[in-house]
Amino acid sequence: MTHLTSVLAIVAYVITSVVMLVQLWRPSRAGKTTKVAEISFVIGLVLHSITMLFVVRDPRFVLVDNGADYFLWVSWGVAMAFALLKRRLNYPLVGAFIVPGIVLFMGSSSYLLHKGSASVLSLPSDSGVEPLLLPFLHAVPAFVSVVSLALAFVTSCVFLIVERRLKRPRVGVLTSFGPNLQILDLLNKQLAQLGFVAISLVVLSGGLWAVSQQKPVFSADTSVVSGLVTWLLLAFILYVRLVLKWSPKQVSRLTVFVTGSFFVSVFAVLVVAGRLTHVNL
């Protein structure tokens, strides 16, 4: 049943993407297609949410277990964020980036592919650290940070596209269907700040867990390395924005590079290792 609802959700999201592309390139049909896009997205989100309920009800489910990896949770988180930010991001150009990303994350979920491989962080603890404390201090902030990075990537890409179109003598459809640049820049700043705070909690809670288990605080584990690198890069983005006062365009370019590199490396790890969570070496 989990796979059925997830496939139906993906189908609804794909229909949403196609309709948004038609709406983007054929603005004369915007009135008719807007309603179709909204309905198909809501259907996809409902089916997606039902899928997540099935995942949580699975007796094998552990919050920091690879059986319901971050890709599946991130896809749902991005969909929910897009729905909640509808007034600020309700543009075909934004949806043309976000909705295919949701489908990509869902399709890459190891839970939907093979359901296996537990994380070392889901093992019982004899150190006095509460079993339920780690997921809320580590897994949840990690989820928030990845969702923030995904949305920051989209907002930065849209900012650069709209900004470039505005400089051209002839304004195209991509501009007329794009949000205000100030809104995008402000949202990009907020997402970077949220992601930085979340990834800081991930690093601190991960270090606490390592100390409590008498394990090295730093290791060659891909999750450890990616967490620290992401923390440093987000700190650099905030530094150039708040201290060096880089222009919104420069910050957007940097954000696209940082977030794009992050997701490329994450997908590469998934392809090579078949998992994204910590490994018990």
C-alpha positions as CSV (number, residue, x, y, z in Angstrom):
1,M,0.0,0.0,0.0
2,T,2.9,2.3,0.7
3,H,4.3,1.9,-2.7
4,L,0.9,2.4,-4.3
5,T,0.2,5.7,-2.6
6,S,3.7,6.9,-3.3
7,V,3.4,6.1,-7.0
8,L,0.1,7.8,-7.2
9,A,1.6,10.8,-5.5
10,I,4.4,10.9,-8.0
11,V,1.9,10.7,-10.9
12,A,0.0,13.7,-9.4
13,Y,3.2,15.7,-9.0
14,V,4.3,14.9,-12.6
15,I,0.9,16.2,-13.8
16,T,1.5,19.3,-11.7
17,S,4.9,19.9,-13.3
18,V,3.6,19.5,-16.8
19,V,0.7,21.9,-16.2
20,M,3.1,24.4,-14.6
21,L,5.4,24.2,-17.7
22,V,2.4,24.8,-20.0
23,Q,1.4,27.7,-17.8
24,L,4.9,29.1,-18.0
25,W,5.3,28.9,-21.7
26,R,1.7,29.5,-22.6
27,P,0.6,32.4,-20.3
28,S,-2.6,32.8,-22.3
29,R,-3.8,29.5,-20.7
30,A,-2.9,30.5,-17.2
31,G,-6.5,30.9,-16.0
32,K,-7.4,27.3,-17.0
33,T,-4.2,25.6,-15.9
34,T,-3.8,27.3,-12.6
35,K,-6.7,25.4,-11.0
36,V,-5.6,22.1,-12.5
37,A,-2.1,22.6,-11.1
38,E,-3.4,23.4,-7.7
39,I,-5.7,20.5,-7.5
40,S,-3.1,18.0,-8.8
41,F,-0.6,19.3,-6.3
42,V,-3.0,19.0,-3.4
43,I,-3.9,15.4,-4.5
44,G,-0.2,14.6,-4.7
45,L,0.5,16.1,-1.2
46,V,-2.4,14.2,0.4
47,L,-1.2,10.9,-1.1
48,H,2.3,11.8,-0.1
49,S,1.2,12.4,3.5
50,I,-0.7,9.1,3.5
51,T,2.6,7.4,2.4
52,M,4.4,9.0,5.3
53,L,1.8,7.7,7.7
54,F,2.3,4.2,6.4
55,V,6.0,4.7,6.8
56,V,5.6,5.7,10.5
57,R,3.3,2.8,11.1
58,D,5.8,0.3,9.7
59,P,7.1,-1.8,12.7
60,R,10.6,-1.5,11.4
61,F,10.5,2.3,11.3
62,V,13.1,4.1,13.4
63,L,13.5,7.9,13.0
64,V,17.2,7.7,12.3
65,D,17.0,4.4,10.4
66,N,17.8,4.1,6.7
67,G,14.6,2.2,6.3
68,A,12.8,5.6,5.9
69,D,15.7,7.7,4.7
70,Y,16.0,11.4,4.5
71,F,15.2,11.6,0.8
72,L,11.6,10.4,1.4
73,W,11.2,12.8,4.4
74,V,12.9,15.6,2.5
75,S,10.5,15.2,-0.4
76,W,7.5,15.5,2.0
77,G,9.1,18.4,3.8
78,V,9.7,20.4,0.6
79,A,6.1,19.7,-0.5
80,M,4.8,20.9,2.8
81,A,7.0,24.0,2.8
82,F,5.9,24.8,-0.8
83,A,2.2,24.5,0.3
84,L,2.8,26.7,3.4
85,L,4.7,29.3,1.4
86,K,2.1,29.4,-1.3
87,R,1.5,33.1,-1.1
88,R,5.2,33.9,-1.5
89,L,6.2,31.2,-3.9
90,N,3.0,30.5,-5.9
91,Y,4.6,31.0,-9.3
92,P,4.9,28.5,-12.2
93,L,8.6,29.3,-12.4
94,V,9.2,28.3,-8.8
95,G,6.9,25.2,-9.1
96,A,8.8,24.1,-12.2
97,F,11.8,23.7,-10.0
98,I,10.3,22.5,-6.7
99,V,7.8,19.9,-7.9
100,P,10.3,17.9,-10.1
101,G,12.7,18.0,-7.1
102,I,10.0,16.4,-4.9
103,V,9.6,13.6,-7.5
104,L,13.4,13.2,-7.7
105,F,13.7,12.9,-3.9
106,M,10.8,10.4,-3.7
107,G,12.2,8.3,-6.5
108,S,15.6,8.1,-4.8
109,S,14.3,6.9,-1.5
110,S,15.9,3.7,-0.3
111,Y,12.7,2.9,1.6
112,L,10.7,2.8,-1.6
113,L,13.5,0.9,-3.3
114,H,14.6,-1.8,-0.8
115,K,13.7,-1.1,2.8
116,G,16.9,-2.0,4.6
117,S,20.0,-1.1,6.4
118,A,19.8,0.3,9.9
119,S,21.8,3.3,11.0
120,V,24.4,2.9,13.7
121,L,22.6,5.8,15.5
122,S,19.5,3.7,15.9
123,L,21.4,1.2,18.1
124,P,20.5,1.0,21.8
125,S,22.5,3.3,24.1
126,D,24.0,2.2,27.4
127,S,25.5,5.6,28.1
128,G,22.5,7.3,29.8
129,V,21.5,9.2,26.6
130,E,17.8,8.9,26.3
131,P,16.8,6.7,23.2
132,L,14.2,9.3,22.1
133,L,16.5,12.3,22.7
134,L,18.9,11.7,19.9
135,P,16.3,11.6,17.1
136,F,14.9,14.9,18.1
137,L,18.3,16.5,18.5
138,H,19.9,14.9,15.5
139,A,17.5,13.5,12.9
140,V,14.9,16.3,13.0
141,P,17.5,19.1,12.7
142,A,19.1,17.2,9.8
143,F,15.8,16.9,8.1
144,V,15.2,20.7,8.5
145,S,18.7,21.5,7.3
146,V,18.3,19.4,4.1
147,V,14.8,20.9,3.4
148,S,16.3,24.4,3.9
149,L,19.1,23.6,1.4
150,A,16.7,22.3,-1.2
151,L,14.5,25.4,-1.0
152,A,17.5,27.7,-0.9
153,F,18.7,26.1,-4.1
154,V,15.4,26.7,-5.8
155,T,15.0,30.3,-4.6
156,S,18.6,31.2,-5.7
157,C,18.1,29.6,-9.1
158,V,14.8,31.5,-9.6
159,F,16.4,34.7,-8.4
160,L,19.2,34.5,-11.0
161,I,16.7,33.6,-13.8
162,V,14.4,36.5,-13.0
163,E,17.3,39.0,-12.4
164,R,18.8,38.1,-15.8
165,R,15.5,38.4,-17.6
166,L,14.9,41.8,-16.0
167,K,18.1,43.1,-17.5
168,R,17.0,42.3,-21.1
169,P,15.2,45.0,-23.1
170,R,12.3,42.6,-23.8
171,V,10.6,41.2,-20.7
172,G,9.8,37.5,-21.2
173,V,7.3,35.2,-19.7
174,L,9.8,34.0,-17.1
175,T,9.8,37.5,-15.6
176,S,6.1,38.0,-15.6
177,F,5.6,34.7,-13.9
178,G,8.5,35.1,-11.4
179,P,8.3,36.5,-7.8
180,N,9.7,39.7,-6.6
181,L,13.5,39.7,-6.3
182,Q,13.4,41.2,-2.8
183,I,11.1,38.5,-1.6
184,L,13.4,35.8,-3.1
185,D,16.5,37.4,-1.5
186,L,14.8,37.7,1.9
187,L,13.6,34.1,1.8
188,N,17.1,33.0,0.7
189,K,18.6,34.7,3.7
190,Q,16.0,33.2,6.1
191,L,16.6,29.7,4.7
192,A,20.4,30.0,5.1
193,Q,19.9,31.1,8.7
194,L,17.5,28.3,9.4
195,G,19.7,25.7,7.7
196,F,22.8,27.0,9.6
197,V,21.0,26.7,13.0
198,A,19.7,23.3,12.2
199,I,23.0,21.9,10.9
200,S,24.7,23.3,14.0
201,L,22.3,21.2,16.2
202,V,23.2,18.2,14.0
203,V,26.9,18.7,14.6
204,L,26.6,19.3,18.3
205,S,24.2,16.3,18.9
206,G,26.3,14.1,16.8
207,G,29.4,15.0,18.8
208,L,27.4,14.4,22.0
209,W,26.4,10.9,20.8
210,A,30.0,10.1,19.8
211,V,31.3,11.1,23.2
212,S,28.6,9.2,25.0
213,Q,29.4,6.1,23.0
214,Q,33.2,6.5,23.5
215,K,33.7,6.8,19.8
216,P,35.8,9.3,17.8
217,V,34.1,12.7,17.4
218,F,35.4,12.9,13.9
219,S,35.6,10.0,11.4
220,A,35.7,9.4,7.7
221,D,31.9,8.6,7.7
222,T,30.3,10.4,4.8
223,S,27.5,11.6,7.0
224,V,30.0,13.2,9.5
225,V,32.1,14.8,6.7
226,S,29.1,16.1,4.8
227,G,27.6,17.6,8.0
228,L,30.8,19.5,8.9
229,V,31.3,20.7,5.3
230,T,27.7,21.8,5.1
231,W,28.1,23.7,8.4
232,L,31.2,25.5,7.2
233,L,29.7,26.4,3.8
234,L,26.5,27.8,5.3
235,A,28.6,29.8,7.8
236,F,30.5,31.2,4.8
237,I,27.3,32.1,3.0
238,L,26.1,34.0,6.0
239,Y,29.5,35.6,6.5
240,V,29.7,37.0,2.9
241,R,26.1,38.2,3.2
242,L,26.1,39.8,6.6
243,V,29.7,40.8,7.0
244,L,31.2,41.3,3.6
245,K,27.8,42.6,2.2
246,W,27.9,40.7,-1.1
247,S,25.1,41.6,-3.5
248,P,22.0,39.4,-3.6
249,K,23.1,38.2,-7.1
250,Q,26.6,37.1,-5.8
251,V,25.0,35.4,-2.7
252,S,22.6,33.6,-5.0
253,R,25.3,32.3,-7.2
254,L,27.3,31.1,-4.2
255,T,24.2,29.5,-2.7
256,V,23.4,27.6,-6.0
257,F,27.0,26.4,-6.1
258,V,27.0,25.3,-2.4
259,T,23.6,23.6,-2.4
260,G,24.0,22.1,-5.8
261,S,27.3,20.6,-4.9
262,F,25.8,19.2,-1.7
263,F,23.0,17.4,-3.4
264,V,25.3,16.1,-6.2
265,S,27.6,14.6,-3.6
266,V,24.6,13.2,-1.6
267,F,23.2,11.5,-4.7
268,A,26.7,10.2,-5.6
269,V,27.1,8.7,-2.1
270,L,23.7,7.0,-2.5
271,V,24.7,5.5,-5.9
272,V,28.0,4.3,-4.6
273,A,27.2,3.2,-1.1
274,G,23.5,2.6,-1.4
275,R,22.8,4.4,1.9
276,L,23.1,7.8,3.5
277,T,23.0,7.2,7.2
278,H,25.9,6.5,9.5
279,V,27.7,3.3,9.1
280,N,28.9,1.2,12.0
281,L,32.6,0.8,11.1
